[in-house]
Amino acid sequence: MTTAHIINTLCFILPCFALLLLAFKDRLRTPVFLHIAGAIFSYLLITFYGSGTYASYDAFPLKYLAIGLFTIILGAIIFDMVTGYRLGQGIFIVAIAKCHAEHVTLLSMYTFFLMNGRLPSFNTFDSSVIRIILTIVTFPLIYRFFQKFLRPALDYTASFSIWNQVWIIPICNNLLHNLLFSQNISSPNSMPDRFFYFIPPLWVILTFATYVLIMRMVVVVSENATLSEKLHISETISDSQYKQSEILQHQIEQTSRQRHDMRHHLLVIDSYIKTENIKELNDYIKEYLPSLYPPR
């Protein structure tokens, strides 16, 4: 493994770490140091091994795809350990960060090819200047994407189950990227087909346009779910208030009837008193008083 290979690999990894650190620095928590150190060491080891097999992609394409997938999952585990997000969310975030690094690599090789008529080698500094320039230019854009679209959508829908499925999209994008482009650019001696002249820029634009639409879709779906839940709660409260209103109305009507009956009885009693008809007064009271005050 040459010095150029090590530096090129670090140029691939470090922007991913920087992006995740800056976008989620307020979510960082104190993890178990040995676990994190071991996981990061394993991630770097697997990534360097994977980049070392890049030149032999044609001979072992499935192995390279498996290594790429494993690095995403391991990176997601590390990310979840230090931020507290769930695994599906971590896979989605790490896969997009890796997608950006892969696109920078692709565009640097693409630009070098257009300028020189040949592909650069990953074991040389041929395209390093182009890679650095592209990283500096695109990093604010991908950071803004994380801040404006990804992070709000993630925090707004953190408890929703939609993240159990959405992570599949960037994973498929990663696999398609390797299947479509790695065979064309893995070796400096390979000659890309005619589609290579215009597909890479379109692929990059389409990929991140898809991610933006996904984030908007996730937010809209979550907002609709929240509104539906609020509507259900509102309907439940409205039904409860309606039932309470019916009970209150019934009590008012019952009280009104009792008052009317009481006035009638008082008038009758008053008439007996005025006529000094004590016997009929006693009989009346014995007959109607229990109905006014029934025993409990």
C-alpha positions as a Python dict, from the first residue, in 0.01 Angstrom:
ca = {
    (1, 'M'): (0, 0, 0),
    (2, 'T'): (159, 325, -117),
    (3, 'T'): (158, 662, 57),
    (4, 'A'): (-69, 796, -217),
    (5, 'H'): (-313, 512, -158),
    (6, 'I'): (-325, 589, 218),
    (7, 'I'): (-375, 962, 160),
    (8, 'N'): (-643, 902, -105),
    (9, 'T'): (-826, 669, 133),
    (10, 'L'): (-807, 923, 415),
    (11, 'C'): (-937, 1191, 175),
    (12, 'F'): (-1234, 960, 124),
    (13, 'I'): (-1295, 893, 495),
    (14, 'L'): (-1216, 1222, 670),
    (15, 'P'): (-1480, 1436, 491),
    (16, 'C'): (-1742, 1178, 597),
    (17, 'F'): (-1633, 1201, 960),
    (18, 'A'): (-1618, 1583, 944),
    (19, 'L'): (-1964, 1603, 789),
    (20, 'L'): (-2125, 1380, 1051),
    (21, 'L'): (-1940, 1553, 1336),
    (22, 'L'): (-2044, 1904, 1230),
    (23, 'A'): (-2404, 1815, 1143),
    (24, 'F'): (-2468, 1620, 1466),
    (25, 'K'): (-2227, 1773, 1717),
    (26, 'D'): (-2513, 1868, 1950),
    (27, 'R'): (-2623, 1503, 1965),
    (28, 'L'): (-2286, 1362, 2066),
    (29, 'R'): (-2279, 1184, 2399),
    (30, 'T'): (-2006, 1023, 2603),
    (31, 'P'): (-1978, 665, 2478),
    (32, 'V'): (-1787, 370, 2611),
    (33, 'F'): (-1439, 464, 2493),
    (34, 'L'): (-1302, 117, 2429),
    (35, 'H'): (-1610, 15, 2230),
    (36, 'I'): (-1590, 325, 2012),
    (37, 'A'): (-1214, 298, 1966),
    (38, 'G'): (-1247, -67, 1866),
    (39, 'A'): (-1532, 5, 1626),
    (40, 'I'): (-1350, 296, 1460),
    (41, 'F'): (-1031, 89, 1428),
    (42, 'S'): (-1232, -191, 1267),
    (43, 'Y'): (-1398, 58, 1033),
    (44, 'L'): (-1064, 204, 922),
    (45, 'L'): (-916, -142, 880),
    (46, 'I'): (-1203, -264, 663),
    (47, 'T'): (-1210, 60, 462),
    (48, 'F'): (-837, 42, 386),
    (49, 'Y'): (-872, -324, 296),
    (50, 'G'): (-1166, -243, 69),
    (51, 'S'): (-980, 39, -105),
    (52, 'G'): (-687, -196, -149),
    (53, 'T'): (-907, -437, -345),
    (54, 'Y'): (-1050, -158, -562),
    (55, 'A'): (-804, -218, -846),
    (56, 'S'): (-912, -584, -862),
    (57, 'Y'): (-1282, -499, -879),
    (58, 'D'): (-1330, -685, -1209),
    (59, 'A'): (-1204, -1008, -1053),
    (60, 'F'): (-1399, -983, -725),
    (61, 'P'): (-1699, -753, -772),
    (62, 'L'): (-1919, -923, -513),
    (63, 'K'): (-1646, -907, -250),
    (64, 'Y'): (-1603, -534, -309),
    (65, 'L'): (-1980, -478, -286),
    (66, 'A'): (-1996, -678, 38),
    (67, 'I'): (-1710, -477, 189),
    (68, 'G'): (-1879, -150, 93),
    (69, 'L'): (-2207, -261, 248),
    (70, 'F'): (-2036, -379, 565),
    (71, 'T'): (-1853, -47, 610),
    (72, 'I'): (-2186, 138, 591),
    (73, 'I'): (-2345, -86, 856),
    (74, 'L'): (-2040, -63, 1083),
    (75, 'G'): (-2027, 313, 1037),
    (76, 'A'): (-2398, 331, 1126),
    (77, 'I'): (-2336, 131, 1445),
    (78, 'I'): (-2059, 373, 1547),
    (79, 'F'): (-2279, 671, 1462),
    (80, 'D'): (-2570, 535, 1665),
    (81, 'M'): (-2345, 465, 1963),
    (82, 'V'): (-2230, 827, 1984),
    (83, 'T'): (-2558, 1002, 1891),
    (84, 'G'): (-2839, 779, 2017),
    (85, 'Y'): (-3021, 741, 1685),
    (86, 'R'): (-3168, 410, 1577),
    (87, 'L'): (-2986, 175, 1341),
    (88, 'G'): (-3210, 242, 1039),
    (89, 'Q'): (-3154, 615, 1079),
    (90, 'G'): (-2781, 565, 1120),
    (91, 'I'): (-2758, 353, 804),
    (92, 'F'): (-2946, 620, 607),
    (93, 'I'): (-2720, 901, 731),
    (94, 'V'): (-2387, 716, 693),
    (95, 'A'): (-2487, 587, 348),
    (96, 'I'): (-2554, 944, 227),
    (97, 'A'): (-2224, 1068, 370),
    (98, 'K'): (-2045, 781, 194),
    (99, 'C'): (-2242, 858, -121),
    (100, 'H'): (-2102, 1213, -119),
    (101, 'A'): (-1746, 1084, -80),
    (102, 'E'): (-1797, 838, -366),
    (103, 'H'): (-1937, 1112, -589),
    (104, 'V'): (-1638, 1334, -520),
    (105, 'T'): (-1410, 1044, -614),
    (106, 'L'): (-1613, 974, -927),
    (107, 'L'): (-1617, 1337, -1041),
    (108, 'S'): (-1244, 1381, -974),
    (109, 'M'): (-1166, 1078, -1189),
    (110, 'Y'): (-1418, 1192, -1449),
    (111, 'T'): (-1261, 1540, -1467),
    (112, 'F'): (-910, 1394, -1487),
    (113, 'F'): (-1025, 1166, -1768),
    (114, 'L'): (-1172, 1456, -1965),
    (115, 'M'): (-851, 1656, -1924),
    (116, 'N'): (-599, 1380, -1995),
    (117, 'G'): (-783, 1113, -2191),
    (118, 'R'): (-698, 845, -1936),
    (119, 'L'): (-811, 740, -1589),
    (120, 'P'): (-602, 815, -1279),
    (121, 'S'): (-474, 544, -1049),
    (122, 'F'): (-589, 528, -688),
    (123, 'N'): (-226, 455, -592),
    (124, 'T'): (-98, 787, -729),
    (125, 'F'): (-161, 1157, -670),
    (126, 'D'): (-287, 1204, -1029),
    (127, 'S'): (-632, 1333, -933),
    (128, 'S'): (-557, 1448, -576),
    (129, 'V'): (-566, 1819, -656),
    (130, 'I'): (-899, 1780, -836),
    (131, 'R'): (-1037, 1572, -546),
    (132, 'I'): (-932, 1835, -290),
    (133, 'I'): (-1087, 2117, -494),
    (134, 'L'): (-1412, 1925, -540),
    (135, 'T'): (-1422, 1841, -169),
    (136, 'I'): (-1377, 2207, -74),
    (137, 'V'): (-1645, 2318, -324),
    (138, 'T'): (-1904, 2050, -249),
    (139, 'F'): (-1860, 2017, 129),
    (140, 'P'): (-2062, 2336, 209),
    (141, 'L'): (-2337, 2208, -23),
    (142, 'I'): (-2363, 1864, 136),
    (143, 'Y'): (-2339, 2021, 483),
    (144, 'R'): (-2627, 2255, 394),
    (145, 'F'): (-2824, 1954, 271),
    (146, 'F'): (-2770, 1784, 607),
    (147, 'Q'): (-2863, 2098, 801),
    (148, 'K'): (-3162, 2213, 593),
    (149, 'F'): (-3318, 1885, 481),
    (150, 'L'): (-3179, 1575, 650),
    (151, 'R'): (-3141, 1687, 1011),
    (152, 'P'): (-3487, 1857, 1038),
    (153, 'A'): (-3657, 1558, 875),
    (154, 'L'): (-3470, 1321, 1104),
    (155, 'D'): (-3548, 1509, 1424),
    (156, 'Y'): (-3910, 1573, 1328),
    (157, 'T'): (-3975, 1206, 1252),
    (158, 'A'): (-3732, 1037, 1491),
    (159, 'S'): (-4003, 817, 1645),
    (160, 'F'): (-4173, 720, 1318),
    (161, 'S'): (-4134, 371, 1173),
    (162, 'I'): (-4071, 507, 822),
    (163, 'W'): (-3696, 498, 892),
    (164, 'N'): (-3717, 119, 906),
    (165, 'Q'): (-3764, 125, 526),
    (166, 'V'): (-3612, 452, 397),
    (167, 'W'): (-3252, 342, 462),
    (168, 'I'): (-3288, 91, 176),
    (169, 'I'): (-3278, 377, -79),
    (170, 'P'): (-2920, 504, -16),
    (171, 'I'): (-2801, 145, 22),
    (172, 'C'): (-2938, 62, -324),
    (173, 'N'): (-2784, 382, -456),
    (174, 'N'): (-2447, 274, -321),
    (175, 'L'): (-2476, -69, -481),
    (176, 'L'): (-2585, 79, -814),
    (177, 'H'): (-2297, 325, -805),
    (178, 'N'): (-2049, 40, -768),
    (179, 'L'): (-2216, -168, -1036),
    (180, 'L'): (-2241, 118, -1286),
    (181, 'F'): (-1911, 300, -1236),
    (182, 'S'): (-1659, 93, -1043),
    (183, 'Q'): (-1598, -138, -1337),
    (184, 'N'): (-1527, 164, -1559),
    (185, 'I'): (-1291, 351, -1327),
    (186, 'S'): (-1136, 84, -1102),
    (187, 'S'): (-827, 41, -1320),
    (188, 'P'): (-623, 314, -1492),
    (189, 'N'): (-581, 78, -1787),
    (190, 'S'): (-953, 34, -1841),
    (191, 'M'): (-1129, 236, -2109),
    (192, 'P'): (-1472, 365, -2003),
    (193, 'D'): (-1758, 314, -2244),
    (194, 'R'): (-1922, 602, -2429),
    (195, 'F'): (-2186, 651, -2158),
    (196, 'F'): (-1912, 755, -1915),
    (197, 'Y'): (-1878, 1089, -2093),
    (198, 'F'): (-2212, 1224, -1971),
    (199, 'I'): (-2355, 986, -1709),
    (200, 'P'): (-2147, 1079, -1396),
    (201, 'P'): (-2270, 1441, -1362),
    (202, 'L'): (-2628, 1334, -1432),
    (203, 'W'): (-2598, 1054, -1177),
    (204, 'V'): (-2475, 1291, -905),
    (205, 'I'): (-2752, 1545, -972),
    (206, 'L'): (-3021, 1276, -986),
    (207, 'T'): (-2900, 1110, -667),
    (208, 'F'): (-2913, 1416, -445),
    (209, 'A'): (-3232, 1543, -607),
    (210, 'T'): (-3382, 1207, -505),
    (211, 'Y'): (-3258, 1252, -148),
    (212, 'V'): (-3412, 1600, -127),
    (213, 'L'): (-3747, 1464, -249),
    (214, 'I'): (-3727, 1178, 0),
    (215, 'M'): (-3667, 1419, 288),
    (216, 'R'): (-3962, 1633, 182),
    (217, 'M'): (-4178, 1321, 146),
    (218, 'V'): (-4080, 1198, 493),
    (219, 'V'): (-4169, 1534, 648),
    (220, 'V'): (-4504, 1552, 463),
    (221, 'V'): (-4598, 1197, 560),
    (222, 'S'): (-4502, 1265, 921),
    (223, 'E'): (-4696, 1592, 928),
    (224, 'N'): (-5002, 1413, 790),
    (225, 'A'): (-4968, 1143, 1056),
    (226, 'T'): (-4937, 1409, 1326),
    (227, 'L'): (-5241, 1596, 1194),
    (228, 'S'): (-5442, 1273, 1183),
    (229, 'E'): (-5349, 1199, 1542),
    (230, 'K'): (-5443, 1552, 1649),
    (231, 'L'): (-5773, 1522, 1459),
    (232, 'H'): (-5850, 1194, 1635),
    (233, 'I'): (-5775, 1351, 1973),
    (234, 'S'): (-5989, 1653, 1883),
    (235, 'E'): (-6279, 1428, 1781),
    (236, 'T'): (-6246, 1231, 2103),
    (237, 'I'): (-6252, 1550, 2309),
    (238, 'S'): (-6548, 1681, 2107),
    (239, 'D'): (-6743, 1358, 2165),
    (240, 'S'): (-6667, 1374, 2536),
    (241, 'Q'): (-6778, 1736, 2556),
    (242, 'Y'): (-7098, 1651, 2367),
    (243, 'K'): (-7180, 1371, 2610),
    (244, 'Q'): (-7111, 1599, 2906),
    (245, 'S'): (-7336, 1860, 2747),
    (246, 'E'): (-7617, 1605, 2714),
    (247, 'I'): (-7579, 1501, 3078),
    (248, 'L'): (-7581, 1864, 3190),
    (249, 'Q'): (-7888, 1939, 2978),
    (250, 'H'): (-8068, 1639, 3129),
    (251, 'Q'): (-7981, 1756, 3480),
    (252, 'I'): (-8105, 2108, 3402),
    (253, 'E'): (-8436, 1972, 3269),
    (254, 'Q'): (-8475, 1744, 3570),
    (255, 'T'): (-8406, 2032, 3811),
    (256, 'S'): (-8656, 2250, 3625),
    (257, 'R'): (-8927, 1982, 3659),
    (258, 'Q'): (-8851, 1941, 4027),
    (259, 'R'): (-8878, 2316, 4084),
    (260, 'H'): (-9209, 2324, 3896),
    (261, 'D'): (-9344, 2036, 4105),
    (262, 'M'): (-9219, 2198, 4423),
    (263, 'R'): (-9401, 2525, 4343),
    (264, 'H'): (-9720, 2328, 4277),
    (265, 'H'): (-9696, 2142, 4608),
    (266, 'L'): (-9623, 2461, 4797),
    (267, 'L'): (-9931, 2626, 4648),
    (268, 'V'): (-10147, 2330, 4749),
    (269, 'I'): (-10002, 2327, 5099),
    (270, 'D'): (-10054, 2700, 5126),
    (271, 'S'): (-10418, 2664, 5028),
    (272, 'Y'): (-10473, 2397, 5297),
    (273, 'I'): (-10310, 2618, 5556),
    (274, 'K'): (-10524, 2917, 5464),
    (275, 'T'): (-10843, 2710, 5489),
    (276, 'E'): (-10713, 2546, 5808),
    (277, 'N'): (-10786, 2204, 5660),
    (278, 'I'): (-10529, 2024, 5872),
    (279, 'K'): (-10648, 1669, 5806),
    (280, 'E'): (-10625, 1697, 5428),
    (281, 'L'): (-10291, 1879, 5468),
    (282, 'N'): (-10149, 1586, 5663),
    (283, 'D'): (-10283, 1337, 5411),
    (284, 'Y'): (-10135, 1539, 5124),
    (285, 'I'): (-9797, 1563, 5287),
    (286, 'K'): (-9792, 1189, 5364),
    (287, 'E'): (-9882, 1110, 5005),
    (288, 'Y'): (-9646, 1343, 4813),
    (289, 'L'): (-9355, 1415, 5047),
    (290, 'P'): (-9184, 1074, 4988),
    (291, 'S'): (-9193, 1136, 4612),
    (292, 'L'): (-9015, 1470, 4658),
    (293, 'Y'): (-8743, 1327, 4880),
    (294, 'P'): (-8708, 955, 4799),
    (295, 'P'): (-8499, 751, 5040),
    (296, 'R'): (-8138, 677, 4937),
}
